[in-house]
Amino acid sequence: MKLAAHELNDLNELTMSCVNSITNMAYMLQHVQDPEFKSILERHFPYHIRDYNMKASFINQTEGATKELKLFKEDGHLNDFTHSPMTQYPPVQPRTVVQDFNDREMATAYLLTLKRAGREYAYSAMEAANPELRSFHQTAFMMSCSHAYDMWQYMVTKGYYPLEQADPNMVSKIGAIYQVVPEDQEQIQQYLKQYQGQNPIAGESDQLYQ
């Protein structure tokens, strides 16, 4: 595939990041103790391989990638999305001498890897000139979001990631700043009619919910 210089640089960084992610996941799959954590890794792993192979194909093959990456929905399964189920959080301290990583350290490393990858995909999607490459980056961003959400929820249930409700008084105070704009205004409706069909729509946000 013909690439602009900045597209090649972004692909190189993202592919190198994928090498790191896959290698780390392979290590984790051999060392993780918690069956729930291991099943998350096993479920995610094949799609990270596909993600890597597609990037390698964009760089190496004239026709680019011939396979596609799935567009994942996010599965929210916490009972309360504003409060941790833990009464207190288990303390943690960085270890300075390490023989093997424990489950908490591996879960933290994987979540932070997914978050970083998601930011990089989002940036690359905004910068890519080739429509096929933009689409790939957008889809890979959604995969990173979905996988990060899986890991974040796992870490919340274990008490590894704090989750607390915002102060209702602060919510009310800040919320009072912002007033909703009525969308039935004549001007807005005129623009919608005037440019109907000129903003390509692929779906609605609720299609990303489970």
KOLZAKOL-816071 format. One record per residue (C-alpha): residue number from 1; residue in three letters; x, y, z. Coordinates in steps of 0.25 Angstrom, whole numbers, padded with zeros to 4 digits. Example, Ala and Ser with C-alpha at 12.3 -4.5 7.8 and 13.67 -1.06 7.14 Angstrom:
<recs>
- 1;ala;0049;-0018;0031
- 2;ser;0055;-0004;0029
</recs>
This chain:
<recs>
- 1;met;0000;0000;0000
- 2;lys;0005;0014;-0003
- 3;leu;0007;0022;0010
- 4;ala;0009;0036;0013
- 5;ala;0022;0038;0022
- 6;his;0014;0041;0034
- 7;glu;0005;0029;0032
- 8;leu;0017;0020;0031
- 9;asn;0023;0026;0044
- 10;asp;0010;0024;0052
- 11;leu;0009;0010;0047
- 12;asn;0023;0007;0051
- 13;glu;0020;0012;0065
- 14;leu;0007;0005;0066
- 15;thr;0013;-0008;0061
- 16;met;0024;-0008;0070
- 17;ser;0014;-0005;0082
- 18;cys;0007;-0018;0077
- 19;val;0020;-0026;0078
- 20;asn;0021;-0022;0092
- 21;ser;0006;-0024;0095
- 22;ile;0006;-0038;0089
- 23;thr;0019;-0042;0096
- 24;asn;0014;-0038;0109
- 25;met;0001;-0045;0107
- 26;ala;0008;-0057;0104
- 27;tyr;0016;-0056;0117
- 28;met;0003;-0053;0125
- 29;leu;-0004;-0065;0119
- 30;gln;0007;-0074;0125
- 31;his;0007;-0068;0138
- 32;val;-0006;-0062;0142
- 33;gln;-0013;-0069;0154
- 34;asp;-0027;-0064;0154
- 35;pro;-0036;-0072;0144
- 36;glu;-0045;-0060;0141
- 37;phe;-0033;-0051;0137
- 38;lys;-0027;-0063;0129
- 39;ser;-0040;-0064;0121
- 40;ile;-0040;-0049;0118
- 41;leu;-0026;-0050;0112
- 42;glu;-0030;-0063;0104
- 43;arg;-0042;-0056;0099
- 44;his;-0035;-0044;0095
- 45;phe;-0022;-0050;0090
- 46;pro;-0026;-0054;0076
- 47;tyr;-0031;-0040;0072
- 48;his;-0018;-0034;0076
- 49;ile;-0011;-0044;0067
- 50;arg;-0021;-0040;0056
- 51;asp;-0018;-0025;0059
- 52;tyr;-0003;-0027;0058
- 53;asn;-0004;-0035;0045
- 54;met;-0013;-0024;0038
- 55;lys;-0002;-0014;0042
- 56;ala;0009;-0022;0036
- 57;ser;0001;-0024;0024
- 58;phe;-0002;-0009;0022
- 59;ile;0013;-0007;0022
- 60;asn;0018;-0019;0014
- 61;gln;0007;-0023;0004
- 62;thr;0003;-0015;-0008
- 63;glu;-0012;-0017;-0006
- 64;gly;-0011;-0014;0009
- 65;ala;-0018;-0023;0019
- 66;thr;-0028;-0033;0013
- 67;lys;-0034;-0037;0026
- 68;glu;-0043;-0029;0035
- 69;leu;-0043;-0025;0050
- 70;lys;-0056;-0028;0057
- 71;leu;-0064;-0016;0063
- 72;phe;-0066;-0019;0077
- 73;lys;-0078;-0014;0086
- 74;glu;-0075;-0011;0101
- 75;asp;-0081;-0020;0111
- 76;gly;-0084;-0013;0124
- 77;his;-0087;-0023;0135
- 78;leu;-0084;-0016;0149
- 79;asn;-0096;-0015;0158
- 80;asp;-0092;0000;0161
- 81;phe;-0084;0008;0151
- 82;thr;-0081;0019;0161
- 83;his;-0077;0011;0173
- 84;ser;-0067;0000;0176
- 85;pro;-0072;-0013;0182
- 86;met;-0060;-0013;0191
- 87;thr;-0061;-0007;0205
- 88;gln;-0047;-0004;0205
- 89;tyr;-0036;-0004;0194
- 90;pro;-0024;-0014;0196
- 91;pro;-0011;-0006;0197
- 92;val;0000;-0006;0187
- 93;gln;0015;-0002;0187
- 94;pro;0024;-0003;0175
- 95;arg;0034;-0015;0176
- 96;thr;0048;-0012;0174
- 97;val;0053;-0026;0173
- 98;val;0044;-0035;0164
- 99;gln;0045;-0049;0159
- 100;asp;0031;-0051;0154
- 101;phe;0019;-0042;0153
- 102;asn;0007;-0044;0161
- 103;asp;-0007;-0044;0156
- 104;arg;-0010;-0029;0160
- 105;glu;0003;-0025;0153
- 106;met;0000;-0032;0141
- 107;ala;-0014;-0026;0140
- 108;thr;-0009;-0012;0143
- 109;ala;0001;-0014;0132
- 110;tyr;-0009;-0019;0122
- 111;leu;-0020;-0008;0125
- 112;leu;-0009;0003;0123
- 113;thr;-0005;-0003;0110
- 114;leu;-0019;-0003;0105
- 115;lys;-0021;0011;0109
- 116;arg;-0008;0016;0103
- 117;ala;-0011;0008;0090
- 118;gly;-0025;0014;0089
- 119;arg;-0020;0028;0090
- 120;glu;-0010;0025;0079
- 121;tyr;-0020;0019;0070
- 122;ala;-0029;0031;0072
- 123;tyr;-0018;0041;0068
- 124;ser;-0014;0033;0056
- 125;ala;-0028;0032;0051
- 126;met;-0029;0047;0052
- 127;glu;-0016;0048;0044
- 128;ala;-0017;0037;0034
- 129;ala;-0020;0042;0019
- 130;asn;-0024;0028;0013
- 131;pro;-0038;0025;0016
- 132;glu;-0036;0010;0018
- 133;leu;-0025;0013;0028
- 134;arg;-0033;0023;0035
- 135;ser;-0044;0012;0037
- 136;phe;-0034;0002;0042
- 137;his;-0029;0012;0053
- 138;gln;-0043;0015;0057
- 139;thr;-0047;0000;0058
- 140;ala;-0034;-0003;0066
- 141;phe;-0038;0009;0075
- 142;met;-0051;0003;0078
- 143;met;-0045;-0011;0081
- 144;ser;-0035;-0004;0091
- 145;cys;-0047;0003;0097
- 146;ser;-0055;-0010;0098
- 147;his;-0043;-0018;0104
- 148;ala;-0039;-0007;0113
- 149;tyr;-0053;-0007;0119
- 150;asp;-0053;-0022;0121
- 151;met;-0040;-0020;0129
- 152;trp;-0044;-0008;0136
- 153;gln;-0057;-0015;0141
- 154;tyr;-0049;-0027;0146
- 155;met;-0039;-0018;0153
- 156;val;-0051;-0011;0160
- 157;thr;-0057;-0024;0165
- 158;lys;-0043;-0028;0171
- 159;gly;-0042;-0014;0178
- 160;tyr;-0029;-0011;0169
- 161;tyr;-0036;0001;0163
- 162;pro;-0043;0011;0171
- 163;leu;-0058;0015;0168
- 164;glu;-0065;0025;0176
- 165;gln;-0078;0034;0173
- 166;ala;-0076;0048;0170
- 167;asp;-0080;0058;0181
- 168;pro;-0095;0061;0177
- 169;asn;-0094;0075;0182
- 170;met;-0082;0077;0172
- 171;val;-0090;0070;0161
- 172;ser;-0102;0080;0163
- 173;lys;-0092;0092;0164
- 174;ile;-0085;0089;0151
- 175;gly;-0097;0084;0144
- 176;ala;-0104;0097;0146
- 177;ile;-0093;0104;0138
- 178;tyr;-0098;0097;0125
- 179;gln;-0111;0099;0119
- 180;val;-0117;0089;0108
- 181;val;-0118;0095;0094
- 182;pro;-0132;0093;0088
- 183;glu;-0130;0084;0075
- 184;asp;-0144;0088;0070
- 185;gln;-0139;0102;0066
- 186;glu;-0143;0107;0052
- 187;gln;-0128;0109;0049
- 188;ile;-0123;0096;0053
- 189;gln;-0135;0088;0046
- 190;gln;-0132;0096;0033
- 191;tyr;-0118;0092;0033
- 192;leu;-0122;0077;0036
- 193;lys;-0131;0078;0024
- 194;gln;-0122;0086;0015
- 195;tyr;-0110;0076;0017
- 196;gln;-0118;0063;0018
- 197;gly;-0110;0051;0014
- 198;gln;-0097;0059;0013
- 199;asn;-0092;0055;0026
- 200;pro;-0090;0040;0025
- 201;ile;-0097;0032;0037
- 202;ala;-0093;0018;0040
- 203;gly;-0101;0016;0052
- 204;glu;-0105;0022;0066
- 205;ser;-0097;0022;0079
- 206;asp;-0106;0012;0086
- 207;gln;-0102;0001;0076
- 208;leu;-0089;0001;0084
- 209;tyr;-0096;-0003;0096
- 210;gln;-0099;-0018;0100
</recs>
